[in-house]
Amino acid sequence: MLNLDAWTGRVTHDAGCVTPELARQLHATVGFGKMPNHGDPLPPLWHWCAFPLATPNEKLGRDGHPRETNLLPPVRLDRRMWAGGALKFYGPTLRIGDPLERRSSIRSVTEKDGSSGPMVFVTVDHAIYGPSGLAIEERQDIVYLEIPDTYSPPKKKPLPTAPIEEIDTTEALLFRYSAVTFNAHRIHYDLAYTKEVEKYPGLVVHGPLQATLLMRAAIRERGRTPKYFDFRGVHPMFAGAPCEIAMEAEDAVLSLWTGQDGHQCMQATAIWADAQ
């Protein structure tokens, strides 16, 4: 039996960059406005593409994730999901082409027994630095589960307000986002694997992609990057039906949701005042 607690406090350091070429690919996938160039401000959440794990093919698991990394514990549960996260954005503006550094550490590893079986929750802290110092502090929540025998979705929650935007969740969108993030998880592009092995009814829209679309909507609404942004997945979203974007504003706080067929898929909060 592995002692997963031993991974708590583990630290790694990575160097990365969102190059102008990668920024143009991101813009074609999730951007808006003019095409970005070298030295332009880096749109928030695009740093997720700056530190790809260059794992050789032979070291990938059946699902497409690396079997082992220098940071994450080797959890022996076959379904892994990025369940949510939170980010604080500081003064120094990151720019396209900037050399970036990331310090990552395991905050906690928690094992639980849920209604669907054993679960492991891993919380990772990231600090992102640019040429002017600390730019982003981020918490990433990862959950590991057993793959069920049949698909059993969580209870659907209705969107609290009417959508203001619909985005086509095409296979091309999912493929492009997988490509720019160097994410080989097969539930996003391999329909046979998705249905036969992980038991989903269709290709799954990435959680980080939904968060990026919500951040894009928040910036369109307010015209600038929030000080704080958090998000949490509540129901899987599947390719084929539109991704609905909904929001409600109250002073410096914007509540946002992605939805599909009128029910919530992701909840998020953007705050422009000082984050609490």
C-alpha positions in Angstrom: 0.0 0.0 0.0 1.4 3.4 -1.0 1.8 6.1 1.6 0.2 8.9 -0.4 0.7 11.3 2.5 4.4 11.2 1.7 3.8 13.3 -1.4 2.5 16.2 0.7 5.0 19.1 0.4 6.7 17.8 -2.7 8.0 20.7 -4.8 9.0 21.0 -8.5 10.2 23.9 -10.6 9.5 24.3 -14.3 10.5 26.9 -17.0 8.1 27.8 -19.8 6.9 30.3 -22.2 3.9 31.2 -24.4 5.6 31.9 -27.6 4.1 34.1 -30.3 3.4 30.9 -32.4 1.6 29.2 -29.5 -0.3 32.4 -28.8 -1.6 32.5 -32.3 -2.8 28.9 -32.0 -4.5 29.7 -28.7 -6.1 32.8 -30.2 -7.5 30.7 -33.0 -8.9 28.3 -30.4 -10.2 30.4 -27.6 -9.3 34.0 -28.3 -11.2 37.1 -29.3 -10.2 40.5 -30.6 -7.0 41.1 -32.6 -4.4 38.5 -33.2 -1.7 38.7 -30.4 1.9 39.4 -31.1 5.2 39.2 -29.2 5.2 41.5 -26.2 1.4 41.8 -26.0 -0.3 41.1 -22.6 -0.8 37.4 -22.1 -4.6 36.7 -21.7 -5.4 35.2 -18.3 -5.3 31.3 -18.1 -3.2 31.0 -21.2 -0.3 30.2 -18.9 -1.8 26.7 -18.7 -0.2 26.1 -22.1 3.3 27.3 -21.1 4.5 24.2 -19.1 3.6 21.1 -21.1 4.7 17.7 -19.8 6.9 16.3 -22.6 6.2 12.7 -21.6 7.3 10.1 -24.1 4.5 8.1 -25.7 5.7 4.8 -24.1 5.3 6.4 -20.6 1.7 7.4 -21.1 -1.1 5.3 -19.4 -4.0 3.8 -21.2 -6.0 7.0 -20.7 -3.3 9.2 -22.3 -2.1 10.7 -19.0 1.5 10.2 -17.9 1.8 7.2 -15.7 4.2 9.0 -13.4 5.4 12.6 -13.0 7.9 14.3 -10.7 5.1 15.9 -8.7 1.8 14.0 -8.6 1.5 10.8 -6.5 1.0 7.5 -8.4 -2.7 7.1 -7.5 -4.0 3.7 -8.5 -7.4 4.9 -9.6 -8.1 5.1 -13.4 -10.3 8.2 -13.7 -8.5 11.5 -13.2 -10.2 14.9 -13.4 -9.2 18.5 -13.0 -12.2 19.3 -10.7 -11.6 23.0 -10.1 -9.2 25.6 -8.9 -8.6 29.3 -7.9 -6.2 32.0 -9.1 -5.0 35.3 -7.8 -3.5 37.7 -10.3 -0.9 40.2 -9.2 0.5 43.4 -10.6 3.2 42.4 -13.0 1.7 41.8 -16.4 2.8 38.7 -18.2 3.5 39.1 -21.9 3.6 36.8 -24.9 7.2 35.6 -25.3 8.2 36.2 -21.6 10.3 33.5 -20.0 8.1 32.1 -17.2 8.9 30.1 -14.1 6.5 27.9 -12.1 7.0 26.6 -8.6 4.6 23.8 -7.8 3.9 22.0 -4.5 1.5 19.4 -3.2 -0.6 21.0 -0.5 -2.6 17.9 0.5 -3.5 14.3 -0.5 -6.8 13.1 0.9 -8.2 9.6 0.5 -12.0 9.1 1.0 -14.7 6.5 0.4 -17.6 8.0 -1.6 -20.9 6.5 -2.8 -19.2 5.5 -6.0 -16.1 3.9 -4.3 -12.7 5.1 -3.3 -11.6 8.7 -4.1 -8.3 10.6 -3.8 -8.2 14.4 -3.8 -4.9 16.1 -4.6 -4.5 19.8 -4.1 -1.6 21.5 -5.9 -0.3 25.0 -5.4 1.4 26.9 -8.2 3.3 30.2 -8.2 3.9 31.7 -11.6 6.7 34.2 -12.0 7.5 36.5 -15.0 10.4 38.9 -15.5 8.9 41.3 -12.9 8.3 38.7 -10.2 5.3 36.9 -8.9 2.3 37.2 -11.3 -0.1 34.4 -10.4 -0.9 32.2 -7.4 -3.0 29.2 -8.3 -4.6 26.3 -6.6 -5.5 23.2 -8.6 -7.9 20.5 -7.4 -7.5 17.0 -8.9 -9.7 14.1 -8.1 -9.1 10.4 -8.8 -11.9 7.9 -9.0 -12.6 4.3 -10.2 -14.1 4.0 -13.6 -17.7 2.9 -13.2 -19.4 0.0 -15.0 -22.0 2.3 -16.4 -22.3 6.1 -16.7 -24.0 7.5 -13.7 -24.2 11.3 -14.0 -24.5 13.7 -11.0 -27.9 15.4 -10.5 -28.4 18.3 -12.9 -28.7 21.8 -11.5 -30.6 24.4 -13.7 -28.8 27.5 -14.9 -29.9 30.3 -12.6 -30.3 32.8 -15.5 -30.7 32.7 -19.3 -27.5 32.2 -21.4 -26.0 35.2 -23.1 -23.8 33.2 -25.4 -23.6 29.8 -27.0 -20.4 28.2 -28.2 -20.2 25.2 -30.6 -18.5 22.3 -28.8 -17.1 20.8 -32.0 -14.6 17.9 -32.2 -12.2 20.4 -33.8 -12.4 22.7 -30.8 -11.7 19.8 -28.4 -8.8 18.6 -30.5 -7.2 22.0 -30.8 -7.4 22.6 -27.1 -5.9 19.2 -26.4 -3.1 20.1 -28.8 -2.2 23.6 -27.4 -2.2 22.2 -23.9 -0.3 19.0 -25.0 -3.1 17.0 -23.2 -3.4 13.4 -24.5 -6.3 12.4 -22.3 -8.3 10.3 -24.7 -11.8 11.3 -23.4 -11.4 14.5 -25.3 -10.8 13.1 -28.8 -11.1 9.2 -28.9 -14.9 8.5 -28.9 -14.5 4.7 -28.9 -12.2 4.8 -25.8 -14.5 7.4 -24.1 -17.6 5.3 -24.4 -16.2 1.8 -24.1 -13.6 2.3 -21.4 -14.5 5.4 -19.3 -18.3 4.9 -20.0 -19.1 8.5 -20.9 -21.8 9.0 -23.5 -19.7 11.3 -25.7 -16.4 13.2 -25.9 -15.9 15.3 -22.8 -15.3 19.0 -23.0 -12.2 19.9 -20.9 -12.7 21.6 -17.6 -9.9 24.1 -18.2 -11.4 24.9 -21.6 -14.7 25.7 -20.0 -12.9 27.9 -17.4 -11.0 29.7 -20.2 -14.3 30.4 -22.0 -15.8 31.8 -18.7 -12.7 34.0 -18.2 -13.1 35.2 -21.7 -16.7 36.1 -21.0 -15.8 37.9 -17.8 -13.1 40.0 -19.6 -15.6 40.9 -22.3 -18.0 42.0 -19.7 -15.7 44.1 -17.5 -12.8 44.9 -19.9 -10.0 43.8 -17.7 -8.5 40.8 -15.9 -10.1 40.1 -12.5 -8.0 40.0 -9.3 -9.4 36.6 -8.3 -11.0 33.8 -10.3 -12.2 30.4 -9.1 -14.1 27.6 -10.8 -15.6 24.2 -10.0 -17.0 21.5 -12.3 -20.5 20.3 -11.3 -21.5 18.1 -14.3 -19.7 16.8 -17.4 -20.1 18.6 -20.7 -20.2 16.7 -23.9 -19.2 17.6 -27.4 -22.0 18.2 -29.9 -24.4 20.3 -28.0 -23.7 24.1 -27.5 -21.8 25.3 -24.4 -24.0 27.9 -22.9 -22.5 30.9 -21.0 -24.5 32.6 -18.3 -23.6 35.3 -15.8 -24.9 37.5 -13.0 -23.2 40.6 -11.7 -23.2 42.2 -8.3 -20.8 45.1 -7.8 -17.2 43.9 -8.2 -18.3 40.2 -8.3 -19.3 38.3 -11.4 -20.9 34.8 -11.0 -20.5 32.7 -14.2 -21.7 29.4 -15.4 -21.2 27.1 -18.4 -24.2 25.0 -19.2 -25.6 22.6 -21.6 -29.3 22.1 -22.4 -30.2 24.4 -19.6 -28.2 22.7 -16.7 -25.0 23.8 -15.1 -21.6 22.2 -16.0 -19.2 24.6 -14.4 -19.5 27.4 -11.8 -17.1 30.3 -11.5 -16.6 33.5 -9.7 -14.6 36.5 -10.9 -13.8 39.4 -8.5 -12.2 42.7 -9.4 -11.9 44.1 -5.9 -9.0 42.9 -3.7 -9.4 39.1 -3.4 -10.3 37.8 0.0 
